[in-house]
Amino acid sequence: MILITGKLIGKFGLKANLVIGLIALGSSMLLFANNTPVDGNFIANVLPASLLGALGMSLAYIPATMSAMSGAKPEEAGLASGLANTSYQIGSAISLAIMVAIAGSTTASQTGVDPVSVLNEGFQQAFMWSGIVAFAGALLAFLFIRSPKQGEASDKVAM
């Protein structure tokens, strides 16, 4: 998918790919939240959500990085790249901590039930909230990222 993302960005622009990618990521997380029974299997319950997530990551992360770098002056490109990468790293760490807290609080609030089912429900809650955050990101990207004027997109994206 990564190989064709550049072509999709050239054809549809950064904003459209970013929004669609975040929607795909959110949908992937909701599939994990709602389609992962304790007795499920990889082909039916994990693979579809994983493939959709891979598509979403490719369509979202590459345009997000390009958007972060697009406004930087050439002499500030290193700084902009460092800030973008640091933001990804810190955001990932904070997001993981929040997902673990959600899963843990869901698990801790239930007693006397099958522990495997309780753990599964905790992870499903974490995936659900992760999907909600991805959808919120798609909405924010749709509302606040400006699309370049006609003809500018091909100048900025040369893949």
Number of C-alpha atoms within 10 A of each C-alpha: 11 12 9 12 18 21 14 15 22 18 14 12 20 27 23 20 25 27 26 18 28 28 25 27 31 27 22 26 26 21 22 25 23 14 16 19 14 12 7 11 11 10 9 11 17 16 13 16 23 17 14 19 23 18 20 24 19 22 29 25 16 19 25 19 16 15 17 16 19 15 11 14 11 11 8 12 15 13 14 19 16 12 14 17 14 12 12 14 12 11 12 12 12 12 14 14 12 15 21 15 14 19 21 17 14 19 20 12 9 14 9 6 8 9 12 11 14 21 18 18 21 25 21 25 23 26 23 22 18 23 24 18 17 22 21 15 17 23 14 12 17 16 11 9 14 11 13 14 7 7 8 11 17 14 9 14 17 10 12
